[in-house]
């Protein structure tokens, strides 16, 4: 007898129905399976970083938080207690574990100098200093004090800011105040958590 996909599903459905009619309750088996999958893991609540929906995720890591022990992500799933997604995730959110464990994931800042054909690693402090220097230079070179009619506008149209969906309202409040103090007019955020 050749087993087709359709006949396999029919047999599995009939077998499951037969077990439930005989009084077998599969709920404890499924609960035990979930417990085994994340046993000894630390649960961390987070927000999916992809779009403006801001779905809640649960990230499970193993590692006893001892010195010189790097925690390892073992499972990522939707947060069933989160009011936005109630445990569901889109394909991008469901693949979040693969992004975290990707061996090509950048863990330090990199810069590609003018005329260079490769990226070089730099220290965090150097990256912050270079960004601050370029922001100040751009603002100083392009700041507009008065418009064509002579009205005072004090704006900088050559810089822009965009926030992400994992930013909190408090962070966004401080960012907007900071960017406005620099004179930025192009400020956007894709979500408010």
Residue pairs with C-beta under 8 A, 6 or more apart in sequence:
16 26
19 26
20 26
37 75
38 60
38 74
38 75
40 62
41 60
41 61
41 62
41 74
41 75
42 60
42 61
42 62
42 63
42 65
42 71
43 58
43 59
43 60
44 58
44 59
44 60
44 61
45 56
45 57
45 58
45 59
45 79
46 56
46 57
46 58
46 59
46 166
47 54
47 55
47 56
47 57
47 165
47 166
47 193
48 54
48 55
48 56
48 57
48 89
48 92
48 93
48 96
48 165
49 96
49 164
49 165
49 166
50 90
50 92
50 93
50 165
51 90
51 92
51 165
51 190
51 191
52 165
52 190
52 191
53 84
53 85
53 165
53 191
54 84
54 165
54 166
54 191
54 193
55 78
55 79
55 82
55 84
55 85
55 88
55 89
55 90
55 93
56 78
56 79
56 81
56 82
56 84
56 85
57 76
57 77
57 78
57 79
57 89
57 93
57 96
58 76
58 77
58 78
58 79
59 73
59 75
59 76
59 96
59 100
60 73
60 74
60 75
60 76
60 77
61 71
61 72
61 73
61 74
62 71
62 72
62 74
63 69
63 70
63 71
63 72
65 71
73 97
73 100
73 101
75 97
76 94
76 96
76 97
76 100
77 87
77 89
78 85
78 86
78 87
78 88
78 89
78 93
78 94
79 85
79 87
80 86
80 87
85 93
89 96
99 105
108 121
108 122
108 123
108 124
109 121
109 122
109 123
109 124
109 126
109 127
110 119
110 120
110 121
110 122
111 119
111 120
111 122
111 127
111 130
112 118
112 119
112 120
113 120
122 130
135 159
135 182
138 156
138 158
138 159
139 156
139 158
139 159
139 182
139 183
141 158
142 156
142 157
142 158
142 159
143 154
143 155
143 156
143 183
144 153
144 154
144 155
144 156
144 157
144 183
145 152
145 153
145 154
146 152
146 153
147 153
154 183
155 183
155 184
155 185
156 182
156 183
156 184
156 185
157 185
157 186
159 182
159 184
159 186
160 184
160 186
160 187
160 188
161 175
161 179
161 184
161 186
161 187
161 188
162 187
162 188
162 189
162 190
163 171
163 172
163 175
163 188
163 189
163 190
163 191
164 189
164 190
164 191
165 190
165 191
165 193
166 193
167 175
167 189
167 191
167 193
168 193
169 192
169 193
172 189
172 192
175 187
176 187
179 187
180 187
